[in-house]
Amino acid sequence: MALRIATEGGTRTGDRLTVGVAARLSQYLRVLIQARKMGKERISSQEISEYTNINATQIRRDLSAFGKFGKRGVGYSIDGLIGEIRKILRTQGQHNIVLFGGGRLGQAIASSTIFADHGFNVAAAFDTDESKVGTPIGDTTISAYDELGDVIREKNIIVAVLAVPPEAAQQVADDVVEAGVKIIFNYTEALLDVPPEVTVHTTSPAVELLYALYFYLT
């Protein structure tokens, strides 16, 4: 088993996007979805730049690599660009995910529209605390932890979200990988050891703040 670290090189590797391009397209998609919720119909590369801190020239270069989506002086159709980026990222349709942790963070994640906006459905949730089993969380209820294998396989879930204490994260990761999960979204500070075919994405507000502070101070 090995800790996976992704690197970027070029714009494509065969038919696969590089990490950098996929990450930027995902940021553009986030902005577009939020802009649509605010009632906007069109958006310019400069506007996307202001919300992502990615240079407008880079945005136009990224998008033009896949087709002609915008018109000079008019901008991009938000609905159209959302559809095109989802095709590029291969994220059309609905995808079931499983949530681990029924505490305050888990409740906040399940109640948020962030995942639903991008086509992700929290189809199951688990917690080792028996007092939480059967209680509602988002649009589902918390199930007993020992049922995770059957539920993950039954609902064809390949994405797990970890909102558990750091000391419990590795055990949960081991269990979900054994059940067939291929992507782990890690809200803990734990460094997870997973097989090469499993991808771990870790989110840390502190790291994002440090990154922002560095550019503010320099």
RACORMO-V204562 format. One record per residue. SS is DSSP state (a for helix, b for strand, c for the rest). D_LAST is the distance of its C-alpha to the last C-alpha in Angstrom with 1 decimal. Layout:
# RACORMO-V204562
SS|D_LAST + SS|D_LAST
This chain:
# RACORMO-V204562
c|38.9 + b|35.2 + c|31.8 + c|30.7 + c|27.3 + c|26.9 + c|25.3 + c|24.9 + c|26.6 + c|27.7 + c|28.6 + b|31.9 + b|34.0 + c|37.5 + c|37.8 + b|34.9 + b|31.4 + c|28.5 + a|26.2 + a|23.3 + a|25.8 + a|27.5 + a|24.3 + a|23.3 + a|26.9 + a|27.0 + a|24.1 + a|26.0 + a|29.1 + a|27.6 + a|26.6 + a|30.0 + a|31.9 + a|30.3 + a|30.8 + a|34.4 + a|34.9 + c|33.7 + c|36.5 + c|34.7 + c|36.6 + b|34.3 + b|30.6 + c|28.6 + a|25.9 + a|23.6 + a|24.4 + a|23.8 + a|20.4 + a|19.5 + a|20.5 + a|19.0 + c|15.8 + c|17.6 + c|18.2 + a|21.7 + a|22.9 + a|22.2 + a|24.1 + a|27.0 + a|27.1 + a|27.3 + a|30.0 + a|32.0 + c|32.4 + c|34.8 + c|36.7 + c|36.7 + c|35.7 + b|34.5 + b|35.9 + c|34.1 + c|33.9 + c|35.2 + b|32.6 + b|33.5 + b|36.2 + a|34.5 + a|37.6 + a|38.1 + a|34.6 + a|34.6 + a|37.9 + a|36.7 + a|33.5 + a|35.6 + a|38.0 + a|35.3 + a|34.0 + c|37.6 + c|37.2 + c|40.1 + c|42.5 + c|42.4 + b|41.1 + b|42.1 + b|39.7 + b|40.5 + b|38.7 + b|38.9 + c|38.5 + c|40.3 + c|38.2 + a|35.9 + a|33.2 + a|36.0 + a|37.6 + a|34.5 + a|33.9 + a|37.6 + a|37.7 + c|34.7 + c|35.3 + a|32.2 + a|34.3 + a|37.4 + a|35.4 + c|34.7 + c|38.3 + b|38.0 + b|40.7 + b|40.6 + b|44.1 + b|44.5 + b|43.0 + b|43.8 + b|43.5 + c|45.2 + c|46.0 + a|49.6 + a|49.4 + a|46.9 + c|49.1 + c|50.6 + c|48.2 + b|46.5 + b|42.9 + c|41.8 + c|44.7 + b|46.0 + b|47.2 + b|46.1 + b|48.4 + b|49.4 + a|47.1 + a|50.0 + a|50.6 + a|47.3 + a|48.7 + a|51.5 + a|49.3 + a|46.6 + a|49.2 + a|51.3 + c|48.5 + c|47.0 + c|43.5 + c|41.0 + b|37.8 + b|37.3 + b|34.8 + b|34.3 + c|33.7 + c|35.4 + c|34.6 + a|32.6 + a|35.7 + a|37.8 + a|35.5 + a|36.8 + a|40.4 + a|39.8 + a|38.0 + a|41.1 + a|43.5 + a|42.0 + a|41.6 + a|45.3 + a|46.1 + c|44.6 + c|41.0 + c|38.8 + b|35.4 + b|33.9 + b|31.2 + b|30.0 + c|28.8 + c|29.1 + c|26.9 + c|29.7 + c|29.3 + c|32.4 + c|34.7 + b|36.4 + c|38.6 + c|37.0 + c|38.4 + c|36.6 + b|33.0 + b|30.8 + b|27.9 + b|26.0 + c|24.1 + c|21.9 + a|20.2 + a|18.4 + a|16.8 + a|15.9 + a|14.3 + a|12.3 + a|11.1 + a|10.3 + a|8.6 + a|6.2 + a|5.2 + a|5.7 + a|3.8 + c|0.0
